[in-house]
Amino acid sequence: MKRNRESSEDKEAASEPSRALAAMRTPLPQPDFSALAESDGAFKSALETRTKSTDDKTVLDLTKVDEEFNLCLTRAILKAYFSIRYFEIPRSHLVPPVPNRHSYVLWINSLLSSLSPLSSSSRTTLVRGLDIGTGASCIYPLLGCRAFGWEFLASDVDPSSVQSSGDILERNGMKEQVEVVHCSVDDKSNQISSALGASKAPHRLPHFVMTNPPFYSNSADAESARQDGRDRTAFTSCESVCEGGEVGFVKRMVDDSVRLYRDKIGLYTAMLSKRSSMNEIIAFLKSKEVGVGGNCIHTTEFCHGKVTRFGLCWTFADCAKRFCNDGGDGNGLTNAEIRERVEVFLKENQREDETFSNEEDGSISYAKGKDEWKMRIEFEKEVDEVADAKAAVNVRLTEFKDPKAKGHFKNFCERLSGEVFRTNRKWRRKKGK
Ligand code: SAH
């Protein structure tokens, strides 16, 4: 009972445009430990046993900062800012530092917004992300869903992380917004295709891909002392090591993006631990002709305390614009689905003296009266199973007598595009499914 009540409160908190939402959409302030301790008893206890007195002040004793403290801090921030009430992860799994992860999410939002004339709050369609290697905490989906209302497909190769992320989403009432899938490390295909292949909706391509990959290529490097002398945070071998380290991981993503998806996905992004990794991957992208011509590469830095991480994004030609302009309308529909929607739209909007008929070449002709005006609605030939929705329908005014027909035609095209390229969710609701 208690859980249900909490989750509906959470949904309310997440959907209400309020100061809380504004706070989620701007960089988090430096954590105020006393304020967090006041609002969170568990954090208060964790803090009390880890302070020391210097001069007249009581400060955090950094030598006592351990996994338990980090977990309590992450929980307190997630609760205070993002209404995440349940956050449990299996021991020895990476505890995500929220400010760093949040910076990455904000950067993605700014990339989406810079490609779109619509601000994130006025964008009407649902943005879908793919988080590769979501970890035991599914931290990016938690932040992206709460702050921006995005939906996610999230993947991981570690079954215990898939389980734990699933529990966190369930207990916070977010199962509908995020699908978590398990991918096999032995899978010969790369990370994007394995995640989509494991999804229940493989045709629903994401608008952006994000990843914080395992940094190292071997366990000796992962376990060696940090150069800056800080203690290592706890992590599992899955979280820290993969073939080729972060460079190898992201190069496989680049291959996947070049070979299979290109402009069907708007933004490809990764967070890297070293500038040298970023430079190596940029050189690799350029060798694949990404980052030249209309394709773009964007980079940024995320600085928190002593830690700097590097954000890398690549896109193909104008695709990002096309997909992100209005949140990717129609993305992932098949040609057949688009045709079905056009037909439903015509039936619903047909006036008494208007008729439409299917032509032999597959187009639809739509006419008013005997010869007042005629339009031709053409469909792209079925080259790909999943259509580029915006290019899939072409409407032409072929004949008209009355000059007013032009205005009517423009209006018709706008309404058709608004209706047909609704998100799947709105369309299903409309059809009463
Ligand atoms: N996203 C989390 C966890 C990052 S650790 C965070 O930022 O805190 C990297 C994660 O990638 C681990 O959970 C690891 O299990 C996962 N991983 C490693 N190889 C993978 C692959 N090929 N496909 C998907 N996930 C992978």
Residues whose N, C-alpha, C, O or C-beta is under 5 A from the ligand:
A	BS01	SAH	P96 I132 G133 T134 G135 S155 D156 V157 D158 S161 C183 Q191 N212 P213 P214 C238 E239 C242
